[in-house]
C-alpha cells in the first residue's frame, strides 16, 4: 500500500529518468506522481543572453518531458523563485509529499530549508535523497570521525567503503507506470528560450539530454583504456567530455563509477585514473559540505585562513593584466589558447585549467577568486565545489593543494603537452606559421623566423605581460610572507 496518494518530484540537477533516487522513491511510495522543474529566476536573471548553459538545460528538459509523456506523465515547468514556485505548485496540485535530490551548495541548502518549512506548514513532507554523488556528508570520515582534508586517504577510505549497493542503480525506469498528468488548469508547458531571455544560437556544441550523455559515454568507453595517457594533451581526444552531463544529471554518477570500477578491477589503468577523477568530485563535495565558508555566496574564503592574508596585486596595471588573461592575449601562447577556448566554447581542457589558474595567481599575482568567478560565468560544466576546489588547489590555498613553491611554467607545459603546437595553432591562428620549436615562446624566436611567419610581436601578437622567472620569485616571497 502506498504511503501517499499524490507525490511531486522536483527535478533540479538530475535531468533524467534512469537511476534517479527521488523519482524512484516517489514512484514506490506514492500512488500517483507528478514531475516539475523550475527555471530559477534568481540564478538566471544575472546571466547574459548568450549564456550557453541555459540552452543545454532547455534542450535536456524537452527530452525529459518527452520521456515522461511517453510513460504517461509530463513535466510542469515554472520560471521564478523556487521558494515560491514549489510550495505554490504543491498547493495547486494538491500533492501529499514532495521529493527531490539533495543539493550541497550553501545557498541551495538555505533554499531547501526554507521550502521545507513552507511545505511543512501545509502538512506536506519534503524528502531529499543522495543522488549526485556516491558518498556524501558523513559517509566517508577519518577514524576519528573527522572530515578528510587530504585526498589520498579520502580516496583509500572511499574505495574501502564501496559496496555493490553504493553503485546499484535505482529502478526508477521500471516504475514509471505511476506517473500522472497535471490536474486540469495547471499549466505545464516548457517556456521558450526567448521568453526566458536566452538564445539557442549559443548552445554548447555537444549533445544534450540523456541521449546525448550516453552517446558521449559510449564513445568514451572505447577510449577509456587510454585515459591515463591521453587526458593531459589538449589536442587529443582524451577526456570523456561528460562533465556538463554530470553537472546537470543527464546521466547517473553511479553508472559512470560502476563502469570505471569494474574496468579498473580488470587492470584497466585508464579506468583507474578516471575513477580517481570521479572520487575527486565526491571529495570536493565533501569539503564544501564540511567547510561551507569556502563557498558562501559572495564571500569565498581560503580553506587555509592564513592565505586570506596574501597581498594580491591590485591597481590599473594588474587589472590590465587580468583583462589580458581573460581575453587570451598574455603573450604566452598556451595560456592564450586555453582562454580563447573557454571564451569561444564554454569548455576548457582540465590540464589547461591548472595552467591558466597557476598563471593568474602565481605569474600575475592576482586573487584566485577573480579567476574562479570568471570560470563560474563561462564554464558549461560549472560546479561550485569542483571549481572552488580546483582554484584553491592551483593557488595553494585549499585542502591538499599544490605546494605554493610549485609553479607551472607556461612554456615548459606547452612544450610537453602541445609539443607540435596543434592546440595553439587552432586557437591562436596568428601564430600558425611559426615552426614548432618557436610557437611556445614566440619572443624567443629569431627575427628571421618571425619575419617568415609574417609576425610582428607587439602588433600581431603581444609580448609577454610578465617575465615568468621574475614573477616566480615575487610569488615565492608573497606566499612566504603569510607562512
C-alpha positions in Angstrom: 0.0 0.0 0.0 1.3 3.5 -1.0 2.3 5.9 1.7 0.9 8.8 -0.2 -1.8 9.3 -2.9 -0.1 12.1 -4.9 3.6 13.0 -4.9 5.6 15.6 -6.7 9.2 15.1 -7.9 11.1 18.3 -8.2 13.9 17.9 -10.9 16.9 20.0 -10.5 20.5 18.8 -11.3 19.1 15.4 -12.3 17.5 15.7 -15.7 16.9 12.0 -16.5 14.5 9.2 -15.5 17.0 6.4 -15.3 18.7 5.6 -12.0 17.0 8.6 -10.3 16.8 8.4 -6.5 14.0 10.9 -5.8 11.9 9.6 -8.7 12.3 6.0 -7.6 11.3 6.8 -4.0 8.3 8.9 -5.2 7.1 6.2 -7.6 7.4 3.4 -4.9 5.8 5.5 -2.1 3.0 7.3 -4.0 0.1 6.0 -5.9 0.5 8.8 -8.5 3.5 11.0 -9.2 3.8 14.5 -10.9 7.0 16.0 -12.1 8.3 19.6 -12.1 11.2 21.8 -12.9 11.8 25.5 -12.0 13.9 27.8 -14.0 15.3 29.7 -11.0 14.9 33.4 -11.8 17.4 34.3 -9.1 20.1 32.3 -10.9 19.0 33.2 -14.5 18.5 37.0 -14.1 22.2 37.9 -13.8 23.2 35.7 -16.8 23.8 37.3 -20.2 21.6 36.4 -23.2 24.4 34.4 -24.7 24.9 32.1 -21.7 25.5 28.6 -23.1 24.2 26.6 -20.2 20.5 27.6 -20.3 20.1 26.3 -23.9 21.7 23.0 -22.8 19.3 22.7 -19.8 16.3 23.7 -22.0 17.1 21.0 -24.6 17.6 18.4 -21.9 14.2 19.4 -20.4 12.5 18.9 -23.8 13.9 15.4 -24.0 13.0 14.7 -20.4 9.4 15.9 -20.9 9.0 13.6 -23.9 10.3 10.6 -22.0 7.8 11.4 -19.2 4.9 11.9 -21.6 5.7 8.7 -23.4 5.3 7.0 -20.0 2.0 8.7 -19.1 3.3 11.8 -17.3 4.7 15.2 -18.2 7.0 17.9 -16.9 5.5 21.0 -15.3 7.9 23.9 -15.8 7.9 27.2 -14.0 10.1 30.3 -14.1 10.5 32.1 -10.8 11.9 31.7 -7.3 11.7 28.0 -6.3 10.9 29.1 -2.7 7.6 30.4 -4.1 7.0 28.2 -7.1 7.4 24.7 -5.4 5.0 25.4 -2.5 2.6 27.1 -4.9 2.7 24.1 -7.3 2.3 21.6 -4.4 -0.8 23.6 -3.3 -2.3 23.9 -6.8 -1.9 20.2 -7.5 -2.9 19.1 -4.0 0.1 16.9 -3.6 0.7 14.9 -0.3 4.5 14.9 -0.5 7.4 16.5 -2.4 10.5 14.5 -3.4 13.9 15.9 -4.7 17.5 15.0 -4.8 19.9 16.7 -2.4 22.0 19.8 -3.3 25.1 20.6 -1.3 25.8 24.3 -2.1 25.3 26.7 0.8 22.7 28.8 -1.0 20.8 25.6 -2.1 20.8 24.3 1.4 19.3 27.5 2.7 16.7 27.5 -0.1 15.7 23.9 0.6 15.4 24.6 4.3 13.0 27.5 3.5 11.0 25.4 1.1 10.8 22.5 3.6 9.4 24.9 6.3 6.8 26.3 3.9 5.7 22.8 2.9 5.6 21.6 6.5 3.2 24.5 7.4 0.8 22.9 4.9 1.4 19.4 6.3 3.3 18.4 3.1 6.6 16.4 3.9 9.7 17.3 1.9 12.0 14.4 1.2 15.6 14.8 -0.1 17.9 12.0 -1.3 21.5 11.4 -2.1 21.9 11.1 -5.9 24.6 13.3 -7.5 27.5 11.7 -5.5 28.4 8.2 -4.4 29.3 9.2 -0.9 28.3 12.4 0.8 28.2 14.4 4.0 29.4 12.0 6.8 29.6 8.8 4.6 33.5 8.9 4.5 35.2 10.2 7.6 38.5 9.6 9.3 38.9 7.1 12.1 38.4 10.0 14.5 35.1 10.9 12.9 36.5 14.0 11.2 36.2 15.1 7.5 39.2 14.4 5.3 41.2 17.3 4.1 43.8 15.3 2.1 42.6 13.4 -1.0 44.7 10.2 -0.9 43.5 8.9 2.4 40.0 10.0 1.5 40.2 8.0 -1.7 41.6 5.0 0.1 38.6 5.1 2.5 36.2 5.8 -0.3 37.3 2.7 -2.1 37.2 0.6 1.1 33.7 1.8 1.7 32.5 0.9 -1.7 29.9 -1.9 -1.8 27.7 -3.2 -4.6 24.7 -1.3 -3.0 26.6 2.0 -3.3 26.7 1.6 -7.1 23.4 -0.2 -7.5 21.0 1.8 -9.8 17.6 2.9 -8.6 14.8 1.1 -10.5 13.1 4.4 -11.4 12.6 3.5 -15.1 10.9 0.2 -14.2 8.2 2.1 -12.1 7.2 4.8 -14.5 3.7 3.4 -14.6 2.9 5.6 -11.6 3.4 8.9 -13.5 0.4 11.1 -13.7 -0.7 14.1 -15.8 -1.1 17.5 -14.1 -4.6 18.4 -12.9 -6.8 20.4 -15.3 -6.0 24.1 -15.1 -2.4 23.7 -14.0 -0.1 24.9 -16.8 2.8 22.7 -17.6 4.3 23.8 -21.0 8.1 24.4 -21.2 8.6 28.1 -21.8 10.6 29.1 -24.9 14.2 30.1 -24.5 13.4 33.5 -25.9 10.7 34.1 -23.2 13.4 33.2 -20.7 15.7 35.8 -22.2 18.2 33.5 -23.9 19.1 32.4 -27.4 19.5 28.8 -28.7 22.3 30.1 -31.0 24.7 29.9 -28.2 24.1 26.3 -27.0 27.2 24.2 -26.4 28.4 22.2 -29.3 27.7 18.9 -27.6 24.5 16.7 -27.5 22.1 17.4 -24.7 19.8 15.2 -22.6 20.3 11.6 -21.5 20.6 10.5 -25.1 23.5 12.9 -25.6 25.1 11.7 -22.3 25.0 8.1 -23.4 26.3 9.0 -26.8 29.4 10.5 -25.3 29.7 7.7 -22.7 29.5 5.0 -25.4 32.2 6.8 -27.3 34.4 7.2 -24.2 34.2 3.6 -23.2 36.1 2.7 -26.3 38.8 5.1 -25.3 38.8 4.6 -21.5 41.9 2.4 -21.5 44.0 5.3 -22.8 42.6 7.9 -20.5 45.6 7.9 -18.1 47.9 8.7 -21.0 45.7 10.8 -23.3 43.9 13.1 -20.8 46.8 15.5 -20.5 47.1 16.5 -24.1 44.6 19.2 -25.2 44.7 18.4 -28.9 44.0 14.7 -28.3 40.5 13.2 -27.8 41.3 12.0 -24.3 38.7 13.2 -21.8 35.2 11.8 -21.5 33.5 15.2 -22.2 30.8 14.1 -19.7 31.4 16.8 -17.1 28.5 19.0 -18.2 26.2 16.0 -18.2 27.3 15.1 -14.7 26.7 18.7 -13.7 23.1 18.6 -14.9 22.5 14.9 -14.0 21.5 13.7 -17.5 23.5 10.6 -16.6 23.9 8.9 -13.2 27.2 9.1 -11.4 26.6 5.5 -10.3 26.5 4.4 -13.9 29.9 6.1 -14.6 31.5 4.9 -11.3 30.3 1.4 -11.8 31.7 1.2 -15.3 35.1 2.6 -14.2 35.3 0.5 -11.0 34.5 -2.7 -12.9 37.1 -1.9 -15.6 39.9 -1.0 -13.2 39.4 -4.2 -11.3 40.5 -6.0 -14.5 43.7 -4.0 -14.8 42.4 -1.1 -16.9 44.8 1.8 -15.9 42.8 4.4 -17.8 39.6 3.4 -15.9 41.5 3.5 -12.6 42.6 7.1 -13.4 39.1 8.1 -14.4 37.6 6.6 -11.3 40.1 8.7 -9.3 38.8 11.8 -11.0 35.2 10.9 -10.1 36.4 10.4 -6.5 37.9 13.9 -6.6 34.4 15.1 -7.4 33.0 13.5 -4.3 35.9 14.8 -2.3 35.2 18.4 -3.2 31.5 18.0 -2.4 32.6 16.7 1.0 34.9 19.7 1.5 32.1 22.1 0.6 29.7 20.4 3.0 32.0 20.3 5.9 33.7 23.7 5.3 31.0 25.8 3.7 32.9 29.0 4.3 34.9 28.2 1.1 31.8 28.7 -1.0 29.4 31.0 0.8 27.6 33.3 -1.6 29.6 36.4 -2.4 32.3 35.6 0.2 34.5 32.7 -0.7 37.2 32.2 1.9 40.5 30.4 1.5 40.4 26.9 3.1 43.6 27.8 4.8 42.8 31.1 6.7 46.4 32.4 6.5 46.0 32.6 2.7 43.4 35.3 3.1 46.3 37.5 4.3 48.1 37.2 0.9 48.7 40.6 -0.6 47.5 40.2 -4.2 48.4 42.6 -6.9 45.9 45.5 -7.3 45.6 48.6 -9.4 45.5 49.6 -13.0 48.4 47.5 -14.3 47.2 44.3 -12.6 43.6 45.0 -13.9 45.0 45.3 -17.4 46.8 42.0 -16.9 43.6 40.4 -15.8 41.9 41.7 -18.9 44.7 40.3 -21.0 44.3 36.9 -19.2 40.5 36.9 -19.8 40.9 37.8 -23.4 43.7 35.4 -24.3 46.4 38.0 -25.0 49.0 37.4 -22.3 51.8 36.7 -24.8 52.1 33.1 -23.5 50.5 31.0 -26.4 49.3 28.0 -24.3 47.6 30.3 -21.8 46.1 32.4 -24.5 44.8 29.3 -26.5 43.2 28.0 -23.3 41.4 31.2 -22.5 40.2 31.6 -26.1 38.9 28.0 -25.9 36.7 28.8 -22.9 35.6 32.1 -24.3 34.6 30.5 -27.6 33.1 27.3 -26.3 32.5 27.3 -22.6 34.9 24.4 -22.3 38.5 24.2 -21.1 40.7 21.1 -21.0 41.4 20.1 -17.4 45.2 20.4 -17.6 44.8 23.8 -19.1 42.6 24.9 -16.2 45.5 24.2 -13.9 47.9 26.0 -16.2 45.8 29.2 -16.6 45.0 29.2 -12.8 48.6 29.0 -11.9 49.4 31.7 -14.4 46.8 34.1 -12.9 47.7 33.6 -9.3 51.5 33.0 -9.5 52.6 34.8 -12.6 50.2 37.7 -12.5 49.9 37.7 -8.7 46.1 38.1 -8.9 43.5 36.8 -6.4 42.3 33.3 -7.2 38.7 34.5 -6.7 38.9 36.6 -9.8 39.6 33.6 -11.9 37.1 31.5 -10.0 34.4 34.0 -10.8 35.4 34.1 -14.5 35.2 30.4 -14.8 31.8 30.4 -13.0 30.5 32.8 -15.6 31.7 30.8 -18.6 32.1 27.1 -17.9 29.4 24.8 -19.3 30.2 22.3 -16.5 30.5 24.9 -13.7 30.2 23.2 -10.4 30.8 25.3 -7.3 32.5 22.6 -5.3 34.9 21.5 -8.1 35.5 25.0 -9.4 36.3 26.3 -5.9 38.4 23.3 -5.1 40.3 23.5 -8.3 41.1 27.2 -8.0 42.2 26.8 -4.3 44.3 23.8 -5.3 46.1 25.9 -8.0 46.6 28.8 -5.7 47.8 26.6 -2.9 45.1 27.9 -0.5 42.9 24.8 -0.4 43.0 21.4 1.2 45.5 19.0 -0.2 46.6 21.9 -2.5 49.7 22.1 -4.7 52.6 23.5 -2.6 53.0 27.2 -3.1 56.5 26.8 -4.4 55.3 24.5 -7.2 54.6 26.9 -10.0 53.6 25.8 -13.5 56.0 27.1 -16.2 53.6 28.0 -19.1 56.3 27.4 -21.7 57.5 24.0 -20.5 53.9 23.0 -20.1 53.3 24.0 -23.7 56.4 22.2 -24.9 55.4 19.0 -23.0 51.7 18.8 -23.7 51.3 20.6 -27.0 54.7 19.7 -28.4 53.7 20.3 -32.1 51.6 23.3 -31.3 48.4 21.8 -32.7 46.2 23.2 -30.0 47.8 26.6 -30.0 47.5 26.9 -33.8 43.8 26.2 -33.6 43.0 28.9 -31.1 45.9 31.3 -31.8 45.9 31.2 -35.6 48.1 34.3 -35.9 51.0 32.1 -34.7 50.2 29.2 -37.0 53.1 29.8 -39.4 55.7 29.6 -36.7 57.9 26.4 -36.5 57.1 24.0 -33.7 60.2 25.0 -31.7 59.2 28.7 -31.7 55.4 28.5 -31.2 55.7 28.0 -27.4 57.6 31.2 -26.8 57.5 33.5 -29.8 59.5 36.3 -28.1 62.5 33.9 -28.1 62.2 33.2 -31.9 64.9 34.6 -34.2 63.9 37.6 -36.3 64.1 35.6 -39.5 61.6 33.1 -38.1 59.2 35.8 -37.1 59.5 37.5 -40.5 58.9 34.2 -42.3 55.8 33.7 -40.3 54.7 37.3 -41.0 54.5 38.1 -37.3 55.4 41.4 -35.7 55.4 40.9 -31.9 53.6 43.7 -30.2 51.3 44.2 -33.2 50.2 40.8 -34.5 50.7 39.0 -31.2 51.6 40.6 -27.8 54.9 40.4 -25.9 54.6 38.5 -22.6 52.8 40.7 -20.0 55.2 39.4 -17.3 58.5 37.6 -17.2 57.9 34.1 -15.7 61.2 33.8 -13.8 60.8 37.3 -12.2 57.1 36.6 -11.3 58.1 33.3 -9.7 60.5 35.0 -7.3 57.9 37.6 -6.4 55.3 34.8 -5.8 57.6 32.9 -3.5 58.1 35.9 -1.4 54.4 36.7 -1.4 53.5 33.3 -0.1 56.4 33.1 2.3 55.2 36.3 4.0 52.0 34.6 5.3 53.7 31.4 6.4 
